[in-house]
Amino acid sequence: MALAASGERPGLAAALAAVVGPDQVTTGAAIAEEDCHDEALTAPGVRPLAVVRPASTEQVRDIVVLAAREGIALVARGSGTGLAGGCRPEPGSVVVAFDRMDRIVDIDLENQVAVVQPGVTLAALDAALRDHGLVYPVYPGEMSASLGGNVGTNAGGMRAVRYGVTRHHVLGLEAVLGTGEVIRTGGRYVKSSSGYDLTQLIVGSEGTLALVTEVTVKLVPRLAHTATVLAPFADLDALGAAVPRVLRSGVTPLIVEYIDATAMLGIAAAMDLELGVPDDVRAETAAYLVVVLESTHADRLDADVSAVATTLAQDGASEVYVLPENAGSALITARERAFFVAKAAGADDIVDTVVPRGAVFGFMREAARLATAAGALASACGHVGDGNVHLSIFQPDPAVRHELMTAIVGAAVAMGGAVSGEHGIGTEKREYFLATEDPVKVDLMGRIKAAFDPHGILGPGRLLGQAPEP
């Protein structure tokens, strides 16, 4: 990858090394290519002035104080799995990488919470919780993602229909403001009516308000029994009508996913999936509905599966398949890799809009119409149970693609939705966000940022787009 140059800052490396040690600062050609970008398709890498890896809150504080004094912008980096350019450096910035701050501080069984540093990955936390019969239920589709990154983007994922998103599970934070001040918000309790909720203000702020150095998350019991129901539909309207009926049935699914025929073909081929769908059914299928159920008891799960299967059959599914455990698990794993399958197939951009659940299929039809008119292909899958639609856009002409993306995002907002359901705004969706958001709200957000980060050094060029003061 060709990297944009980022200039020099004499004495910076030595000053940072005095904080974290010389082995934890990289500059120039020594900076790893992976530290220069995330997974966004449209955000080419930029080499920052330096990458610094702190090991403690105190070191993060000292880095921020140094940056504020010198007028140097800071970009927070977790695992780099983001899809919107959120941790992509700006020219002249310093990347604060949190992979060394990867300690699980405490698993508190009595209060059913975990306290972790921001570099802890979802996979590491899940492994630590397994023997305790607990789980942190936010699964955004990439288990190498870090808790700090998840907090920054308010990550969601397929399980949001049952468990919600990151902000529903973050009880408290430790964070360093743009002034170098360290604050603690929330705690090991589940409710509070004590002043402004600074925890939730920081969640989803994409590193523009504060650098998170510790996270307290709520845990839930790990249920022992799961089942996956796969229902192909020839008629999208029938599929759309089936979703609210499933959600109103009294059964609370773990996952409700929509995968169009093109996306299913791609992920099945890439992951060598064999789902047992006959060729004649597959040939007539427009899209698939995937419903995953979980329960504490096998007999209760069987009853829920039967109820869902009956509902889907009555609502026009061509067939209803209850997948064997291994096949169901493989399908969900494949769905989680859908972005990488689309990337390998040459996708040029991705859409992460969210609309009211009842508007999902109207939005999909409009997005398909817009894509066809632009000579593009839009392959869809998404968390249909909570209105989050993911589209892979195949249109290599940048000007045509930009016009198409603007139209698709505008259609989502016009239907009562928002630009991003879970990826965040980062640098790559900022233009669409600022063009569609209420200017009064954007101005208020700017004033909030100024209170947290008066020097404008945190997260330059993303979300609101402020540049750091010299």
N, C-alpha and C positions, 0 to 999 in steps of 0.2 A: 504494500500500500504506500502510495506517495504521501508524505506528510508535509503539511504546511509548516513553514519555518516560524519560530516564535521569538527570535531575538535573543538578547543576553541581558543579564542583570548582575554586574560585577559584585561579588561578595555575598550574593544570595545563598549559594550552596553552603558556604561556610557558616552563615547565620543559621540556616536550617539544621545543619549538622550539629551545631552547638545545642540544639533542642533535642534531637532524636538520635544523634550519633551518625558518623559519616557513612556507615554501611546502609543507612535507611534513607538516603537521599540520592536520587539519580538525576543527571542532567544531560543535555545534548544527545549525542548518538547512543549513549548508554541507556536511555529511556526505552523500555520495552514497547514494542508496537502495540500490544494489547492495552497498554495504559493510555493510548491516544484516541480511543473511540469506544463506543458500546456496540450493540447489535443493530442499531438503526440502519436501514438500507440507504438512506439519503444523506448521511452525515459522515463525510470523509474524515479521516484521522487528522488531528492537529497535535504536533509535538509541543508540550508546554515548556515553560521555563525550567520546571523541576517537578519531580514526583517525590512526595515525602510520605513516610509510613510511620505514623505515631503509634505508641504502644499504650498510652494512658490518656485520661482526660486532661491531666496537667500538661502533657505535651501538646495536645490539641489546642488548649488554651494559649500556650506560648506561641504556637504557630499563628493563631488568629491575631494575637497582639502584635507580632512582628509584621504580619501582612497589613494590618490596619495602619501601623506606623509608616510603612513603606509604600502604601497604596497599591498593593499587589492583590489581584483577584484570586480567590480560592474556589476550586471545584471539587466537591465531594465525590468519592468513588467507592462503591461497594464491590460487587462481583463483576460489574460490567455487563450484566445480562439485560439491561434496559433496551427499549425499542424506540425511544424518542430523542436520543441524543442528550439525555439528562446528565451523563457524566463525561461527555465529550469536552475536552479542554477548549478554552478560548485562547487565541494568541496572547502571549504575555502572562498567562495564568500559572498557578501552581496547583497541581492535583494532590489532594489529601486522600490517600488510599487507606482504607480501614481494614485491610486483610490481616494485619497483625493483631488487631483488637477483636479476637475471635474466641473469647472465654465465655462459657456459660457460668455466670456468677452464682446463680442459685436456682434450684428447682424446689419450690415451696409447695409441698404436698397439702399442707393444711389449708392454705389460701388458694391453692390450685392456680399458681402463677409461676412463670419463669422470668428470671432477670438475666439479660444477656448483653454482651457488648455488640456493637453494630456489625462487626465482621463475621459473626456467627452465621453459618449458612442454614437454610431450611433443612437440608439433609442431616447436618450435625445435630440440630435441635431435635429433629424427629427421632434419630437414633437414640439420643439420650432419654427421651420421654417414653420410648416403647416399653421398657421393662416396668415402668410405673403405671401402665395402662392409660396414659394420657396422650393427647395430641394437640399441637398447635394447628388449627384446622385451615389456615389460609394457604392454599396451594396455587400459586400463580402460574404453574406450568413449567417451572425450572427450579429444581431443588438445589442447584448450586447458587441460587440467588441469596443475597445476604439480608438479614433482618433490617439493617440500616437502610439498604436500598428499598426494601418493601415499605418501610415507614415513609421514605421520601416520596414515593409515588402513590401511596395508599393502594398497594397492589391488591388484586382481587383473585380471579381465577375461577375454575369450574365449580368449586364448592361454595361460591358466594350465595347461590340460591338458598342454601340451608344455613350457612354460618356467617354470611356477610363478608366484609372486606377487612383490610388491615385495621382501619380505625375502630372497628367494632371489637377488636381484641387488644388494642394498646391501652394499658391502664396508666402508664406513667413513663416519663422520659428524663434523662439527664442530657443537657445540651449546652453547647457553647455559643453564645450570641456573637454577632459581628463586632461587638465591643471587646470580646475576650471574657465577658462575664459568664459564669457558669450557673445555670439554673436547674432545679429539679421540679418537675410538674407531676401531678397525680400521685399515685402510690399503689399499694397492694389492696386496693378496695375497688368496688365496682360502681359506686355512684358517689356523686358529690354535687352540692349546690353552693360552692364556695368560690365566688369570683369568676372571672373569665376562664374558659377552658383552654389553657395554653397548650396542653397536650394535643388536642385535636386541631389546633391552629397550626402546629408544626407538622403533624401528619399530613402528607400530601403536598408539602411546600417545596419539595424537590431541592433541598439544600440551599434555598434562598433566604431563609430566616435564621437558621442556626445549624450547627454541625452536631448531630446526635451522637452521644458517646455511650449511652446505655438505654436499654428498652425493657420495660416490664410488660409482659403479655399475659393475657388470660388464656387458660388451657381448658380443654373439655375432655370428657371420657373418650377413650378410643373404643369404638364399637366393634364387636368381633365378627359380625356377619354382613356381607355385602353381596349384591347381585346386580347384574347389568342387563338391561332390556334394550334391544335394538329393534327399531320399527322403521322400515322403508316406506316412503309415501310417494305415490305418483303425482299427487295433487298438493301443491304448496298451501293452498287455502285450507285444505283438510288438516295438514300438519299444524298450521297456525291456530286452527280452532281447537286442536287436541291439547296444546300446551296449557292454556288456562284451565281446561277441564281436569288435567292431571294435578295441577297445583291447587285446585279447589276440592279435590277428592278427599281430603283429610290425611292423605299420605304426604309426608315431607321428604321429597327426594334430596339426595346428596348432590346430584348432578343432573341437569337437564340441558343437553347440548344439541345444537343444530349443525349438521354437516352436509353441505350440498354434494351432489353426485360427483362433481369435478374434484372437490377437495378430498372426498372419500377415496376416489380412485387413486389420487396422488399419495395419500398417506398409507393406503393399503399396499401399494406397490413398493413404497420406500421402506416400510417396516415389515414387508413380507407377511401381511395379515391374511388369514383365511377365516372368514366369519360365517361361512356356511350359507350365504345367500345365493340361491340358484341364479343361473345366468338370465333366465327369462324375467325374474323379478328385478334383478339388478338393471337390466336393460330399460325397464319402464320407470325406474326410480328417479325422481327429481331431487330428493333430499332424504336424509335419515334423521330420525330423532333418537337420541341416546339418553336413557334414563337410568341412573344408578341409585340404588336404594341401600340403606344400611339399617341395622337393628341390633339390639342386645341379644335377641333370641331368634333362632333359626325359624321357629314356627311363625312368629310375627312377621319375619321377613317374607316367608312364603305367602302369607296372606296379602301383604302389600304388593308383592310382585303380581299376584293373581289379579288384584284390583286394577293395577296400572295396565296390565296386558289387556284386560277386558275393556277398559276405557279407550285404549289406542285402537283396538280392533273395531270398536263401535264407531270411532271417529274417522275411519277410512284408511288405516294402515293397510298396506298390501299384505303384509305378514307381520307377526310379532315373534321375535326370537329372544329367548332367555339364554344368554351366552354362558358356556362353561366358565368357571372362575378364571382360568388362565387366559382364555380368549377375551373375556371382559376386561381384565387387567391390561392386556396387550392393546386393546382398542383405546383405552383411556391414555395409556402411555403414548400411543401413536398420535392421538388428538393433541396431546401436550406438545408434540414435536411439529405440529402443522406449520408453524412459522418457518422452521428450518427446511421443511420440505418445499414450501413455496419459494424460499430464498434460493434453494438449489435449482428450482425449476426456472429461475430468472425473474421472479417478481421484482417490480420496480419501486413499489411503495406499499404500505399497509394502512388500513383504516381501523380505528379503535373507537368508533362512536358508541354512544349509549342513547337509547330512546326509551320512552315508556313501553312496558312489556307488550301492551296491546297494539303498539305501532310498529313492532319489529318487522312484520312481514310486509306491511305497506312501505316501510323504509327500504327493505331489500328489493322490492319490485322497482322502486324509484331509482335506487342505486344501479340496478341492472339496466334500466332504461338509459340512464345517463352514461354508463360504461359503453353500451352498444352504440349510442350516438357519437361517442368519442373514439370509436374504433378500438376499444380496449376490452380486456377480459377482467371481470371481477369475480373471483372465487370466494365463496362465503362459508364461514363457520362461526359459531359464537355461542355465548352463554345465554341462550334464548330465555332461560328461566328468569334472568334479571335484566334483559334488554340490551346486553352488551354484544354488539355485532362486530366481527372481525372480517375485513375484506382484504384479500391480496389483489393488488392492482398490477396488471400487466399492460403497460403502455410506455414504450421506451422514449417517446418524444417528451422532453421535459416541459415544454410549454403546454402541450395538450394535456399532459398528466396534471400539471398544476391547476389548469382550468377545471379538470374533472374532479380533482380532490376538493377544490373550493366548492364546487357544486354539491358533491356528496356530503361534505361536512355541513354545508348550509342547509341541505334537506333534513339532516338529523336535528339540527337546532330548531328549524322551523316546525318540526313535529314534537317539540317539547323536550328535546334531548340535549346532549352536550358533546363537545369535541372528543373527549377521551373518557372511557369508562374505567380504565385501569392502568394503561401504559404511562400516563402522565403527559404533560405538554412538552417538557424539555426544550430543545432548540428547534426541533423539526415540526412541531405543531403550534408553535407560538404565533405564527402569522394568522392561522385559522382561529385560534383562541381570541386574539386581540380584535380580529375583525368581527367576531360574532358575539362577544361578551358585552354586557352593559357597561358603557364607559364610566358610569358612576361607580360601579363595583370595581372596575380596574383601578380607578383613582384611589378608592379606599384601600385596595390591596397594596397599592404603592405606598400609602401612608403607613400601613402596618409594617411593610418591609423596612421603611425608614426608621421605625421605632426599634426593630430588632437588629438592624444592620445599617446604622447611620452613615457608614463610609461606603456602602454599596459594594462590598468586596465579595459577598457570598453568592455563588451561582450566577455569575454574569452571563448575559445573553440568553437565559432560559426563562421560561414562564412569562414574566412581565417584560424582560428584555433590558433592564437598566444596565448601563455601563458603569464600571467603578469610577469613582472620583479620582483625579490625579493626586 
